Every structure is written in structure tokens, then in C-alpha cells.
Amino acid sequence: MDEQSPFASPQSQPELPEEPVQDERQQWADGPQLTFRAIVTGCLVGSIIACTNIYIGLKIGWTFGASIISAVLGFSFFAVINDRLSVMETNIAQTSGSAAGSMASAAGLVAAIPAMQLMGYQITWWELMLWSLAVAFLGVFFAVPLRRQMVLVDQLKFPTGTATAETITAMYSEASVAIAKARVLLFAGLFAGLFTLAYYFVPELEQPPIAEWTGVAVLATMSAWGFKVYLGPALLGAGFLIGPRVVLSLLGGAIIGWGILGPFAQSQGWAPGEVNSYSDGPRGWILWPGVALMVSEALASVAFSWRTFIRALQGVAAAAEGGSDDSAESIPNMWWIIGLAIGSLLTMVIAQLVFGIAWYFSLLAIALSSVLSVVAVRSTGETDINPVGGMGKVTQLVFGGFAPGQISTNLMCAAITGAGASQAADMMQDLKTGHLLGASPRKQFIAQIIGILAGIVFVVPAYMLFTKAYTIGGEDGLPAPAAFAWKAMAELLAEGFGALPPYSPHIVMAAAVVGVVLAVLRRFQSIGPYVPSGLALGIAFIVPPYYSLVMVYGLVIWLIWKWLSPQSCRNFDFAIASGLIAGEGLMGIVNAVLTILGVPTLSELLFGA
């Protein structure tokens, strides 16, 4: 899981099952695998999730995996019509779904691309399509030669991949529970979608103006600083999943950033503008300590993982000496070698064509990505955390030295590295699932390629639609916290501390120290689960506080539900949360169309305002 994913939390860590017995695996493997219906199902579900990931990612900087949802929905749909997928078909559905769902982040649509647009770059749909095609496949090709060592020799756990295998196995022993989960997910999605459509016409449903209704001065002041009621279903659902540590970190970050540091900076005249002004207001001032927290914790975590790095490189060397996987269904070396060569050439050409990046800088980024993908895969296999944020920041630091002052080169080369490294780890989760079930790696590889192509076809139009309907980074648009973090890092490396607003270097240094300290404390097993998340603290400095508050509401609801009915909560919390997230994300596309068409809200119809 991505380190920016809310699933990387103690409450959602799966129990790891034993591998199925050989006879059972052989029986499953003898059934159909790479079928048309399995591929289409996975691609559709994964592409829908990818579109919702753009919407959610531009709101809170996080994206969600598609593996388990693709498996559950694919199985349940065909079970309802009495034509069940086989175990291997379900595995192919989750594989292609996972590949499609990853494209929102792999194509840079949550961080690097909106960061470029924040700096004034205009990117056309065809340029974005070319870019997505260029970088989309690097991670898959990096993952293939690592499979033998990481999955077969070292037998790393890859908790998400193992949990997906366990889920698929359980569905075939408890089909009724799986169908019930799917129904709950669909009902939650329907509710969230209808609510999202309703708040387009009645905005007060999403953000009830409590301060205006009551006339209480304290509430009006809190509302001006972003501490107001917000009822977005997606973030409410996210609060079910991300766990108390991360949610409380978000709450703490909102209070420290928007409740303490922002008002103090404004009162001292360091940020005298409007509260939400990036140029001279508190929002632009607290952005920097938030970024410092995120970056320093990410880099420190990577640095502290040096043993993982050494083990990973040793494993690759051993794999090279030991040869390839002996299985008849293994992925031929020429597939990934030729694919990597073509993908690298395509990346260099398109990066030059679209962003004016010299081919040798792109080649350096690809080389870095190949090395860092080893670390990302190993880290994900051991901890279920994919350190994509740290990988991107490492590349930004490297290019700060090789290409000083070239902000677009800094950003997009980091995007190349981050895409390859993070996607390699995500794809390895699917290969782990397939290994546990006895699936054909070759057929999974084909499913991944098809899923990526499907994801690109969906995410590029969805991104263009969202960015046309909403202002990226605007007060009433999508905050894009990850994009601001990448942009800020590139500007700081290009301009030095002169890029910081007045009197903020000291607080930036303090925040950086806090980020390192948090990374250190997280390494102590006894207190690690209780140490605040530097990533969440930093994000809370960047997004409006009401985004953090709504996830607190979700956590409270989840805790009450767990207390009242533990079994029900355990069975359906993931389904309800996924439905709420997908429902708002999908209807968000409809709302974006309504916004572009200028369809009036109810108040505009009634009062002409």
C-alpha cells in the first residue's frame, strides 16, 4: 500500500493466512483464468475506482487500492446471475482491476501533473494521454525480474496481496457473505451518489452554514478559519478505514496549523492577507511547515530503511545468479526486457516533447526508478507500506543538484521515478495473490497490461473534466495537497529559502526536525502505533480543516459501530466505506459536468443568486 493510502493503518492490517494446500491450488489452476469476462469486469471496476481516486486524491492527497473491491464485485455480480467466476478468473479480475485503479497515481494525476498546472503549465488532453502511456508500464516491467526473489525465494508477506488471496478464498467458502458485502457496498454507493447529486442543487446539504443560522460569533470566527461542518460521504467513509492514529493526526494538524500557527502568523503581520490566500495569507504561510513535515518524515523513513535497501539489492543479485522462475507459466524475460526498452524510449521522447525535459534527464530518472523500485517492492513486502512519497522526494533532491532551477524537470523526473517505483510494488501485491492461489504469472502480466490501458482511457478524460469544472488549489475547488507539496519542494530546491514567505524558515526547520523525530519514534515497536503520522499532520496544514473534521466524524461512527456490533462492523465496514468513497467520486464526475454546463442550483433558480 502507498504510504499516502489510508489503508496503511493498524486497524486495517489483515490477518495473514497460510498458503492453500497444493491439491487445492492445482484444482483452481486447472480452471479458466484469462477470460474475456474476467478482464472486462476488472477493467471496468478498476477504471471506475481510478476516476474516484482522482477526485479523492485531489481532495486529500490519498488514493485507494482496487484489488479487493474488484474481486468482491466481480465475484458477486456473476454469482447473482448464477454464472460464478472461477477462483482464477476472480484473481484475473482483481489483477486487471488493481492495474487500472493505480493509474490515477501512476500517471501523476494526483501530484505531479496538477503541480505543473499550479505553476501555470497548460497541458492538453492528448499530451496527458501520451504522458500516461509513456510512464504507465515502467513499474510492471520493473516488477517482473523481482518476482522470483521477493515472492518465491524470500517469501515476503505482501499483506495486501495476501489479504486479497484470503478474501478470494473466503468468498468461495462463504458466498452469501461476499454477496451481502457487495450489496452493502452498492447501497452505500447509491446513497453517497444521490447525496452528492443533491448537494450540487442544495449546497447547504454538504456544508450547513451553522454559523449563519445561529449567529454565534465564535462559530463565525471558527468558520472563517475552516472549522465548520462538512458532510462529504467519501471522507466520512475514509474515516472508517484510516484508523485512530491517522485521523487524530489529521485533527491535531488542523488545530496546530489552522487554529494556532495561522492566526498567530496573521496577528504578527507575517501573513496579513485573507485566510485562504496562498500569496500573502495564513494558508500560504502554513503550507510550508506542512510540506516540511511530510518531506522530512518521508526522507527519514527511507534513510532508516537502509537495511531493507541492502537486503533488496542482495536479493536482486542472488536472483540474477539463480536464473529465472522455472515455472512453465513464468513471464518470459524478453517480454519485460523489450517492454522496458520501448517504455524507456517512449518516456524520453514524450517527456522531451511535452515538458521539454532533456532525454538524458529522463534516462537518469528511469535508472533511479529501477533502483528505488527494488526498495519500494521490498518495503511493501515487509511492511505493506509503499514509500512513494519518499521516492519522489529523493528524486527531487537528486535533480535539485543535476538540474538546478529547472522546476519542470525536477517535478516530472520525480514523477517518472515515483510512478515506476510505486507501481512496481503495487503490481507485486497482485503477483503475490496469484502465487498464493496458484495462478499463472504470465496471464497475470497480460491482465496487468490490459488493465493499465483501460485505466488510462478512463482517467485522462476524468482528470480533464475535474480540472475544467473545479479550480485546483482554489478555496472552493479541490485543495490538491500532494500537488502543493511537490510544487513547494521543487520551488524550494530551485530558489532556496528565499522562496519562503516572511518569518517562516524557522518554523519550517522546526517542522522538519519534528518529522525526523516522528520517523525515529515510529521505529520503536512499543510506541510506534501511537506516534502521530507526519504525513497526516502535514496534509492537515494544507487542506481546509473541515476535511480533517469529517474524517473524525467517520472514525467516531466506526468506533461506536464496532462497540455495538463488532461482528457486523468487521464484516461490512470496508464495504460501506468503499461504497461511500466510490459513490461520491462517481457522482462527482456528474456534478463536474453540471458545473461545466452551468446548470443552476436550487437557490439560483429560486432567488437568482
C-alpha positions as CSV (number, residue, x, y, z in Angstrom):
1,M,0.0,0.0,0.0
2,D,1.0,3.5,-0.7
3,E,2.4,5.5,2.3
4,Q,-0.2,8.0,1.3
5,S,-3.0,5.5,1.4
6,P,-5.4,5.5,4.4
7,F,-5.3,1.7,4.3
8,A,-1.8,1.8,5.7
9,S,-3.1,1.8,9.3
10,P,-3.2,-0.6,12.2
11,Q,-6.9,-1.1,12.2
12,S,-6.9,-2.4,8.6
13,Q,-3.9,-4.7,8.7
14,P,-5.1,-8.2,7.6
15,E,-4.6,-11.5,9.2
16,L,-2.2,-13.4,7.0
17,P,-3.4,-16.9,6.1
18,E,-1.3,-19.9,5.3
19,E,-0.8,-20.8,1.7
20,P,-3.5,-23.1,0.3
21,V,-2.6,-26.7,0.1
22,Q,-1.0,-27.9,-3.2
23,D,-4.0,-30.0,-4.3
24,E,-6.4,-27.1,-3.9
25,R,-4.1,-24.8,-5.8
26,Q,-3.8,-27.3,-8.6
27,Q,-7.5,-27.7,-8.8
28,W,-8.0,-24.0,-9.1
29,A,-5.2,-23.6,-11.7
30,D,-6.9,-26.2,-13.9
31,G,-9.9,-23.9,-14.3
32,P,-10.3,-20.9,-16.7
33,Q,-8.1,-17.9,-16.0
34,L,-7.6,-15.2,-18.6
35,T,-11.2,-14.9,-19.8
36,F,-12.9,-12.0,-21.6
37,R,-15.5,-11.6,-18.8
38,A,-12.8,-11.6,-16.0
39,I,-10.7,-8.9,-17.9
40,V,-13.7,-6.7,-18.7
41,T,-15.0,-6.9,-15.1
42,G,-11.7,-6.0,-13.6
43,C,-11.0,-3.2,-16.1
44,L,-14.4,-1.6,-15.5
45,V,-14.3,-1.8,-11.7
46,G,-10.7,-0.7,-11.6
47,S,-11.2,2.2,-14.0
48,I,-14.2,3.5,-12.0
49,I,-12.1,3.4,-8.9
50,A,-9.3,5.2,-10.7
51,C,-11.7,8.0,-11.6
52,T,-12.8,8.3,-8.0
53,N,-9.2,8.2,-6.9
54,I,-8.6,11.4,-8.9
55,Y,-11.4,13.2,-7.1
56,I,-10.4,11.9,-3.7
57,G,-6.7,12.3,-4.3
58,L,-7.2,16.0,-5.3
59,K,-9.2,16.5,-2.1
60,I,-6.9,14.8,0.4
61,G,-3.8,13.5,-1.4
62,W,-4.6,9.8,-0.9
63,T,-5.7,7.1,-3.3
64,F,-7.3,3.7,-2.7
65,G,-6.4,0.3,-3.9
66,A,-8.8,-1.6,-6.2
67,S,-7.8,-5.2,-5.7
68,I,-10.3,-6.4,-3.1
69,I,-13.2,-4.3,-4.4
70,S,-12.6,-5.7,-7.9
71,A,-12.5,-9.3,-6.6
72,V,-15.7,-8.9,-4.5
73,L,-17.7,-7.1,-7.1
74,G,-16.6,-9.3,-9.9
75,F,-17.4,-12.5,-7.9
76,S,-20.7,-11.1,-6.6
77,F,-22.1,-9.9,-10.0
78,F,-21.6,-13.3,-11.7
79,A,-22.8,-15.1,-8.5
80,V,-26.1,-13.2,-8.6
81,I,-26.7,-14.3,-12.2
82,N,-25.8,-17.9,-11.3
83,D,-22.7,-17.9,-13.5
84,R,-19.9,-17.6,-11.0
85,L,-16.3,-16.8,-11.9
86,S,-13.7,-19.4,-11.2
87,V,-11.1,-18.7,-8.5
88,M,-8.6,-17.9,-11.2
89,E,-11.0,-15.7,-13.1
90,T,-11.6,-13.7,-9.9
91,N,-7.9,-13.4,-9.5
92,I,-7.6,-12.0,-13.0
93,A,-10.4,-9.6,-12.3
94,Q,-8.6,-8.3,-9.2
95,T,-5.3,-8.1,-11.1
96,S,-6.6,-6.1,-14.0
97,G,-8.7,-4.0,-11.6
98,S,-5.7,-3.2,-9.5
99,A,-3.7,-2.2,-12.5
100,A,-6.5,0.1,-13.8
101,G,-7.1,1.6,-10.4
102,S,-3.5,2.5,-9.9
103,M,-3.4,4.8,-12.9
104,A,-4.6,7.9,-11.1
105,S,-1.4,8.0,-9.1
106,A,0.9,6.2,-11.6
107,A,0.1,8.9,-14.3
108,G,0.8,11.7,-11.8
109,L,-2.7,13.0,-11.8
110,V,-2.8,13.5,-8.0
111,A,0.6,15.2,-7.6
112,A,3.0,16.0,-10.4
113,I,0.5,17.0,-13.1
114,P,-1.6,19.3,-11.0
115,A,1.6,20.7,-9.5
116,M,2.7,21.6,-13.1
117,Q,-0.7,23.3,-13.7
118,L,-0.4,25.2,-10.4
119,M,2.7,26.7,-11.8
120,G,0.9,27.8,-15.0
121,Y,1.6,25.0,-17.4
122,Q,-1.2,24.2,-19.7
123,I,-1.5,20.5,-20.6
124,T,-3.8,19.3,-23.3
125,W,-5.7,16.0,-23.2
126,W,-3.6,14.4,-25.9
127,E,-0.3,15.5,-24.1
128,L,-1.7,13.9,-20.9
129,M,-2.7,10.8,-22.8
130,L,0.8,10.5,-24.3
131,W,2.4,11.1,-20.9
132,S,0.3,8.5,-19.2
133,L,1.1,5.9,-21.9
134,A,4.8,6.7,-21.5
135,V,5.1,6.2,-17.8
136,A,2.3,3.7,-17.1
137,F,4.1,0.5,-17.8
138,L,7.6,1.1,-16.3
139,G,6.6,-0.3,-12.9
140,V,5.2,-3.5,-14.3
141,F,8.4,-4.2,-16.2
142,F,10.5,-3.4,-13.1
143,A,8.4,-5.8,-11.1
144,V,8.8,-8.9,-13.3
145,P,12.5,-9.6,-12.6
146,L,12.0,-9.1,-8.9
147,R,9.2,-11.6,-8.5
148,R,11.3,-14.7,-8.2
149,Q,13.4,-13.3,-5.3
150,M,10.7,-11.4,-3.4
151,V,7.8,-13.8,-3.7
152,L,9.4,-17.2,-4.3
153,V,12.8,-17.1,-2.5
154,D,12.3,-14.6,0.3
155,Q,8.6,-15.3,0.6
156,L,7.8,-11.8,1.7
157,K,4.3,-11.4,3.2
158,F,2.9,-8.6,1.0
159,P,0.0,-8.2,3.4
160,T,-2.5,-6.6,0.9
161,G,-1.8,-9.2,-1.7
162,T,-2.1,-11.9,0.9
163,A,-5.3,-10.4,2.2
164,T,-6.7,-10.3,-1.3
165,A,-5.9,-14.0,-1.7
166,E,-7.6,-14.7,1.6
167,T,-10.6,-12.7,0.6
168,I,-11.0,-14.7,-2.7
169,T,-10.6,-18.0,-0.9
170,A,-13.2,-17.0,1.7
171,M,-15.7,-15.9,-0.9
172,Y,-15.8,-19.4,-2.3
173,S,-16.4,-20.9,1.1
174,E,-18.9,-18.2,2.2
175,A,-20.5,-17.0,-1.0
176,S,-23.5,-15.5,0.8
177,V,-21.3,-13.2,2.9
178,A,-19.5,-12.0,-0.2
179,I,-22.8,-11.2,-1.9
180,A,-24.0,-9.4,1.2
181,K,-20.9,-7.3,1.3
182,A,-21.4,-6.4,-2.4
183,R,-25.0,-5.4,-1.8
184,V,-24.0,-3.2,1.2
185,L,-21.3,-1.6,-0.9
186,L,-23.7,-0.8,-3.7
187,F,-26.4,0.6,-1.4
188,A,-23.8,2.8,0.3
189,G,-22.6,3.9,-3.1
190,L,-26.1,4.7,-4.2
191,F,-26.8,6.7,-1.1
192,A,-23.5,8.6,-1.5
193,G,-24.2,9.3,-5.1
194,L,-27.7,10.6,-4.5
195,F,-26.5,12.8,-1.7
196,T,-23.6,14.2,-3.8
197,L,-26.1,15.0,-6.6
198,A,-28.4,16.6,-4.1
199,Y,-25.8,18.9,-2.7
200,Y,-25.0,20.2,-6.1
201,F,-28.5,21.7,-6.2
202,V,-28.6,22.4,-2.4
203,P,-25.0,23.2,-1.4
204,E,-26.2,23.6,2.2
205,L,-26.5,19.9,2.5
206,E,-22.7,19.5,2.1
207,Q,-21.7,22.4,4.2
208,P,-24.6,23.5,6.5
209,P,-24.0,27.2,7.4
210,I,-24.3,26.7,11.1
211,A,-22.7,30.0,12.0
212,E,-25.1,31.9,9.8
213,W,-28.1,30.1,11.1
214,T,-27.2,30.6,14.8
215,G,-25.5,34.0,14.6
216,V,-22.9,32.9,17.2
217,A,-19.7,35.0,16.9
218,V,-17.4,32.2,18.0
219,L,-18.8,29.9,15.3
220,A,-18.4,32.6,12.7
221,T,-14.8,33.0,13.6
222,M,-14.1,29.3,13.5
223,S,-15.9,29.0,10.2
224,A,-13.7,31.7,8.7
225,W,-10.7,29.6,9.6
226,G,-12.2,26.5,8.1
227,F,-13.6,24.8,11.3
228,K,-17.1,24.2,10.0
229,V,-19.4,21.3,9.3
230,Y,-18.7,19.4,6.1
231,L,-20.6,16.2,5.2
232,G,-18.8,14.7,2.3
233,P,-19.6,11.0,2.1
234,A,-16.2,10.0,0.7
235,L,-14.1,11.4,3.5
236,L,-16.7,10.2,6.0
237,G,-16.0,6.7,4.6
238,A,-12.3,7.3,4.7
239,G,-12.6,7.9,8.4
240,F,-13.9,4.3,8.8
241,L,-10.7,3.0,7.3
242,I,-7.6,5.0,8.2
243,G,-7.5,4.3,11.9
244,P,-7.4,6.4,15.0
245,R,-3.7,7.2,14.7
246,V,-4.0,8.9,11.3
247,V,-7.4,10.5,12.0
248,L,-6.2,12.0,15.2
249,S,-3.0,13.2,13.5
250,L,-5.2,15.0,10.9
251,L,-7.2,16.6,13.7
252,G,-4.0,17.6,15.6
253,G,-2.6,19.1,12.4
254,A,-5.7,21.1,11.7
255,I,-5.7,22.5,15.2
256,I,-2.0,23.3,15.2
257,G,-1.9,24.7,11.6
258,W,-5.2,26.5,11.2
259,G,-6.1,27.1,14.9
260,I,-2.7,28.2,16.2
261,L,0.0,28.9,13.7
262,G,-2.2,30.6,11.0
263,P,-3.9,33.1,13.4
264,F,-0.5,33.8,15.1
265,A,1.2,34.5,11.7
266,Q,-1.6,36.8,10.7
267,S,-1.6,38.6,14.0
268,Q,2.1,39.2,13.7
269,G,1.8,40.7,10.2
270,W,3.7,37.8,8.6
271,A,0.7,36.7,6.6
272,P,-1.7,39.7,6.6
273,G,-3.9,38.6,3.7
274,E,-7.1,36.7,3.6
275,V,-7.2,33.5,5.5
276,N,-7.2,31.3,2.3
277,S,-4.7,33.4,0.3
278,Y,-1.6,31.5,-0.9
279,S,0.2,34.6,-1.9
280,D,0.1,36.6,1.4
281,G,-2.4,34.9,3.7
282,P,-2.1,32.3,6.5
283,R,-2.9,29.4,4.2
284,G,0.2,30.2,2.1
285,W,2.3,30.6,5.3
286,I,1.3,27.3,7.0
287,L,1.7,25.4,3.7
288,W,5.5,25.4,4.2
289,P,5.7,23.7,7.7
290,G,3.1,21.2,6.4
291,V,5.3,20.3,3.5
292,A,8.4,20.2,5.7
293,L,6.7,17.7,8.0
294,M,5.7,15.5,5.1
295,V,9.0,15.6,3.3
296,S,11.3,15.2,6.4
297,E,9.3,12.2,7.7
298,A,9.3,10.5,4.2
299,L,13.0,11.0,3.7
300,A,13.9,9.9,7.2
301,S,11.8,6.8,6.8
302,V,13.7,6.0,3.6
303,A,17.0,6.6,5.2
304,F,16.2,4.4,8.2
305,S,15.3,1.6,5.8
306,W,18.8,1.3,4.6
307,R,18.9,-2.4,5.8
308,T,15.9,-3.0,3.6
309,F,17.7,-1.4,0.7
310,I,20.8,-3.6,1.2
311,R,18.7,-6.8,1.5
312,A,16.8,-5.8,-1.6
313,L,20.0,-5.3,-3.7
314,Q,21.4,-8.6,-2.3
315,G,18.2,-10.3,-3.3
316,V,18.4,-9.0,-6.8
317,A,22.0,-10.1,-7.2
318,A,21.0,-13.6,-5.9
319,A,18.1,-13.7,-8.3
320,A,20.5,-12.9,-11.2
321,E,22.8,-15.7,-10.2
322,G,19.9,-18.1,-9.7
323,G,18.3,-17.6,-13.0
324,S,14.6,-17.1,-13.8
325,D,11.5,-18.8,-12.4
326,D,11.4,-22.4,-13.7
327,S,7.6,-22.5,-14.0
328,A,6.2,-23.1,-17.5
329,E,3.8,-20.2,-16.8
330,S,6.6,-17.8,-15.8
331,I,6.9,-14.4,-17.6
332,P,9.5,-14.7,-20.4
333,N,12.5,-12.4,-19.9
334,M,12.2,-11.0,-23.4
335,W,8.7,-9.7,-22.5
336,W,9.8,-7.4,-19.8
337,I,13.2,-6.5,-21.4
338,I,11.7,-5.4,-24.7
339,G,8.8,-3.7,-22.9
340,L,11.2,-1.8,-20.6
341,A,13.3,-0.7,-23.6
342,I,10.3,0.5,-25.5
343,G,8.8,2.1,-22.4
344,S,12.0,3.9,-21.6
345,L,12.4,5.2,-25.2
346,L,8.8,6.4,-25.2
347,T,9.2,8.1,-21.9
348,M,12.3,10.0,-23.0
349,V,10.6,11.1,-26.3
350,I,7.3,12.2,-24.7
351,A,9.0,13.9,-21.7
352,Q,11.0,16.0,-24.2
353,L,8.0,16.6,-26.5
354,V,5.5,17.6,-23.8
355,F,7.6,19.1,-21.0
356,G,10.9,20.0,-22.7
357,I,12.9,17.6,-20.5
358,A,16.3,16.6,-21.9
359,W,16.4,12.9,-22.8
360,Y,19.4,12.2,-20.5
361,F,17.5,13.5,-17.5
362,S,14.6,11.2,-18.3
363,L,17.1,8.3,-18.7
364,L,18.6,9.2,-15.3
365,A,15.1,9.3,-13.8
366,I,14.3,5.8,-15.2
367,A,17.6,4.5,-13.8
368,L,16.8,5.9,-10.4
369,S,13.3,4.4,-10.6
370,S,14.7,0.9,-11.4
371,V,16.9,1.1,-8.2
372,L,14.2,2.6,-6.0
373,S,11.6,0.2,-7.2
374,V,13.7,-2.5,-5.5
375,V,13.4,-0.7,-2.2
376,A,9.7,0.0,-2.8
377,V,8.9,-3.6,-3.5
378,R,10.9,-4.8,-0.5
379,S,9.4,-2.3,1.8
380,T,5.9,-3.2,0.6
381,G,6.6,-6.9,1.0
382,E,7.8,-6.4,4.6
383,T,5.6,-3.7,5.9
384,D,2.7,-3.1,3.4
385,I,3.8,0.5,3.1
386,N,4.9,1.7,-0.3
387,P,7.2,4.7,0.3
388,V,6.3,6.5,-2.9
389,G,6.4,10.0,-1.3
390,G,9.9,9.4,-0.1
391,M,10.9,8.0,-3.5
392,G,9.7,11.1,-5.2
393,K,11.4,13.4,-2.8
394,V,14.7,11.6,-3.2
395,T,14.5,12.2,-7.0
396,Q,13.6,15.8,-6.4
397,L,16.7,16.2,-4.3
398,V,18.9,14.5,-6.9
399,F,17.6,16.7,-9.7
400,G,17.9,19.8,-7.5
401,G,21.6,19.1,-7.9
402,F,21.7,17.9,-11.5
403,A,19.2,20.4,-12.9
404,P,19.2,23.4,-10.5
405,G,16.4,25.9,-11.2
406,Q,14.6,23.7,-13.7
407,I,11.3,23.2,-11.9
408,S,9.5,21.3,-14.6
409,T,12.4,18.9,-14.9
410,N,12.5,18.4,-11.2
411,L,8.8,17.7,-10.9
412,M,8.3,15.4,-13.9
413,C,11.5,13.4,-13.5
414,A,10.4,12.8,-9.9
415,A,7.0,11.7,-11.4
416,I,8.8,9.2,-13.6
417,T,10.7,7.7,-10.7
418,G,7.7,7.7,-8.4
419,A,5.5,6.1,-11.0
420,G,7.8,3.2,-11.7
421,A,8.8,2.5,-8.1
422,S,5.3,2.7,-6.6
423,Q,3.7,0.8,-9.4
424,A,6.2,-2.0,-9.2
425,A,5.3,-2.5,-5.6
426,D,1.6,-2.4,-6.3
427,M,1.9,-4.9,-9.1
428,M,3.9,-7.2,-6.9
429,Q,1.0,-7.4,-4.5
430,D,-1.1,-8.9,-7.3
431,L,1.6,-11.4,-8.2
432,K,1.7,-12.4,-4.6
433,T,-2.0,-13.0,-4.6
434,G,-1.6,-15.1,-7.8
435,H,1.2,-17.1,-6.2
436,L,-0.9,-17.9,-3.2
437,L,-3.8,-19.1,-5.4
438,G,-1.6,-21.0,-7.9
439,A,-2.3,-18.6,-10.8
440,S,-0.2,-18.2,-13.9
441,P,2.2,-15.2,-13.6
442,R,2.2,-14.9,-17.4
443,K,-1.6,-14.5,-17.5
444,Q,-1.5,-12.0,-14.7
445,F,1.1,-10.0,-16.5
446,I,-1.2,-9.8,-19.6
447,A,-4.1,-8.8,-17.3
448,Q,-1.9,-6.0,-15.8
449,I,-1.1,-4.6,-19.2
450,I,-4.7,-4.6,-20.3
451,G,-5.8,-3.1,-17.0
452,I,-3.3,-0.2,-17.3
453,L,-4.6,0.6,-20.9
454,A,-8.2,0.6,-19.7
455,G,-7.3,2.8,-16.7
456,I,-5.6,5.4,-19.0
457,V,-8.7,5.6,-21.3
458,F,-10.8,6.4,-18.2
459,V,-8.6,8.6,-16.1
460,V,-7.4,11.2,-18.6
461,P,-10.9,12.3,-19.6
462,A,-11.9,12.3,-15.9
463,Y,-9.0,14.4,-14.9
464,M,-9.6,16.9,-17.7
465,L,-13.3,17.1,-16.6
466,F,-12.4,17.7,-12.9
467,T,-9.8,20.3,-13.7
468,K,-12.2,22.2,-16.0
469,A,-15.1,22.1,-13.5
470,Y,-13.1,22.9,-10.3
471,T,-10.2,25.2,-9.5
472,I,-7.2,23.2,-8.5
473,G,-6.0,24.6,-5.2
474,G,-8.8,27.2,-5.1
475,E,-10.8,28.0,-2.0
476,D,-13.9,26.5,-3.5
477,G,-12.2,23.9,-5.7
478,L,-10.1,20.9,-5.0
479,P,-7.2,21.6,-2.5
480,A,-4.7,19.1,-4.1
481,P,-2.4,18.8,-1.1
482,A,0.0,16.4,-2.7
483,A,0.4,18.7,-5.7
484,F,1.2,21.6,-3.4
485,A,3.8,19.6,-1.6
486,W,5.5,18.6,-4.8
487,K,5.4,22.1,-6.2
488,A,6.7,23.6,-2.9
489,M,9.6,21.1,-2.9
490,A,10.6,22.0,-6.5
491,E,10.4,25.7,-5.8
492,L,12.5,25.4,-2.6
493,L,15.2,23.5,-4.4
494,A,15.2,26.0,-7.3
495,E,15.1,29.2,-5.2
496,G,16.4,28.2,-1.8
497,F,14.9,29.6,1.4
498,G,14.2,32.8,-0.5
499,A,11.1,31.1,-1.8
500,L,9.6,31.0,1.7
501,P,7.2,33.7,3.0
502,P,8.4,36.1,5.7
503,Y,9.5,34.6,9.0
504,S,8.7,31.1,8.0
505,P,12.2,29.5,7.7
506,H,12.4,28.9,11.4
507,I,9.1,27.2,11.6
508,V,10.0,25.1,8.5
509,M,13.2,24.0,10.2
510,A,11.3,23.1,13.4
511,A,8.7,21.1,11.4
512,A,11.5,19.3,9.6
513,V,13.0,18.3,12.9
514,V,9.6,17.1,14.2
515,G,9.2,15.0,11.0
516,V,12.5,13.3,11.6
517,V,11.7,12.7,15.3
518,L,8.4,11.1,14.4
519,A,10.2,8.8,11.9
520,V,12.6,7.8,14.7
521,L,9.8,7.2,17.2
522,R,7.9,5.1,14.7
523,R,10.8,2.6,14.8
524,F,10.1,1.6,18.4
525,Q,7.6,-1.2,18.3
526,S,6.2,-0.4,21.7
527,I,5.1,3.1,20.9
528,G,5.2,3.1,17.0
529,P,1.4,2.5,16.6
530,Y,0.7,5.6,18.8
531,V,3.1,8.0,17.2
532,P,1.4,10.7,15.1
533,S,1.7,10.4,11.4
534,G,3.9,13.2,10.0
535,L,2.2,12.7,6.6
536,A,-1.3,13.3,8.1
537,L,-0.1,16.2,10.2
538,G,1.4,17.9,7.1
539,I,-1.6,17.2,4.9
540,A,-3.9,18.8,7.6
541,F,-1.8,22.0,7.3
542,I,-2.6,22.1,3.6
543,V,-6.2,21.1,3.2
544,P,-9.0,23.1,4.9
545,P,-9.8,21.9,8.5
546,Y,-13.3,20.7,7.7
547,Y,-11.8,17.9,5.6
548,S,-10.0,16.6,8.7
549,L,-13.1,17.1,10.8
550,V,-15.3,15.0,8.6
551,M,-12.9,12.0,8.9
552,V,-13.1,12.4,12.7
553,Y,-16.9,12.0,12.3
554,G,-16.3,8.8,10.3
555,L,-13.9,7.5,12.9
556,V,-16.4,8.2,15.7
557,I,-19.2,6.4,13.8
558,W,-16.9,3.4,13.2
559,L,-15.9,3.2,16.8
560,I,-19.5,3.3,18.0
561,W,-20.4,0.7,15.4
562,K,-17.5,-1.6,16.5
563,W,-18.6,-1.2,20.1
564,L,-22.2,-2.0,19.5
565,S,-21.7,-4.8,16.9
566,P,-18.2,-6.0,16.4
567,Q,-19.0,-8.8,14.0
568,S,-21.2,-6.6,11.8
569,C,-18.5,-3.9,11.8
570,R,-15.9,-6.5,10.9
571,N,-18.0,-7.8,8.0
572,F,-19.2,-4.6,6.4
573,D,-17.1,-1.6,7.4
574,F,-14.8,-2.0,4.3
575,A,-17.9,-2.4,2.1
576,I,-19.7,0.7,3.4
577,A,-16.6,2.8,3.3
578,S,-15.8,1.8,-0.2
579,G,-19.3,2.5,-1.3
580,L,-19.3,5.9,0.2
581,I,-16.0,6.7,-1.5
582,A,-16.9,5.4,-4.9
583,G,-20.4,6.9,-4.8
584,E,-19.3,10.4,-4.2
585,G,-16.3,10.0,-6.6
586,L,-18.5,8.8,-9.4
587,M,-21.3,11.4,-8.9
588,G,-18.5,14.0,-8.6
589,I,-18.0,13.4,-12.3
590,V,-21.7,14.1,-12.9
591,N,-21.5,17.3,-10.8
592,A,-18.5,18.4,-12.7
593,V,-20.5,18.1,-16.0
594,L,-23.3,20.1,-14.4
595,T,-20.8,22.7,-13.3
596,I,-19.3,23.0,-16.8
597,L,-22.8,23.2,-18.4
598,G,-23.7,25.9,-15.9
599,V,-26.8,24.1,-14.6
600,P,-28.2,26.4,-11.8
601,T,-28.5,25.3,-8.2
602,L,-31.9,25.5,-6.4
603,S,-31.0,28.8,-4.7
604,E,-30.1,30.3,-8.1
605,L,-33.4,29.1,-9.5
606,L,-35.4,30.5,-6.6
607,F,-33.5,33.7,-5.8
608,G,-31.4,34.3,-8.9
609,A,-28.2,34.3,-6.8
